C-alpha cells in the first residue's frame, strides 16, 4: 500500500510497482542491458540521490551528484529487502520535496549532474523516471502510452534533461570540423523538438514547425525516441528524410 502523501507526489509510482511486481526479477525488459531487478535497483538509486541532493541543499550544505555507483549497495540486497528499500527511498524523497516546497522559493537553483535545476524538478524527474522505466517493463500498453503522451513529459525531457540525452549519441557520430546534424521531431499541433550536433557539441529545444520534419510521430513515440528507445510498432513514426539523415539523427538520439 502506497501512502497517500507519496501517491500524491509521485502519482505514477503505483503503476510502476504493479508492473514490476507482475514480472520475475530476472525477466528481460525493453532496456536491453537491464532486467526487471536492474530497473528497480536503478529507481531506488534515483530516489535516494534526488533526495540526498535536494535535502543537502535544504540543509544549507550542498553536495555534488553521484554517478550510478550509488546503486551498488542495492545490488547486494535480496529482492525482498530491495523492494523495502525502494519504497523507503521514495517516501524519503517525497518528504524532502514537501519540506523544500514549504521552505524554499520554487525558483531556488540547485545543482544536479552539472547543471542547475529548480525545486520542482526533483519530484518531477522521479515521476519521469517512473513513466519511462515502466515502459521498459511493459512496452506500449495503454497506461504507458497515456503517460508518455502527457505534454509535461516532452517538456521535461527537452528542457530539464535535454543535452545529457544526446551525449552518448554524439560520441558515436565522429563528426569532423565542418560536419553538422539537425533533426526535427514533429508531432501535429505542437512545436517541433529540434536537435543539433556539430564538432563543438549538441543542442536541443523547441521551435515552430518549419520545413520538412526528420521524424513525424505521436507525442509518446517522440518521448521514447528522445530517450533512445523505440515503440514496438514502427509504423507509429514516419520519415522522408532519407537513410543517411535518418540514421544520423537516430544515432544522436542515443539516450541513456
Secondary structure, DSSP 8 states (H G I E B T S, - for coil): ---HHHHHH-TTHHHHHHHHHTS-TT-B-SSTT-BHHHHHHHHHHHHHHHHHHHHHHHTT-------GGGGHHHHTS-HHHHHHHHHHHHHHHHHHHHHHHHHS-TT--EEETTEEE-TTHHHHHHHHHHHHHHHHHH-S-HHHHHHHTSHHHHHIIIIIITHHHHHHHHHTT---TT-EEEEEEE-TTS-EEEEEEETTEEEEEEE---S--SEEE-HHHHHHHHTT---S-GGGEE--S-HHHHHHHHHH----
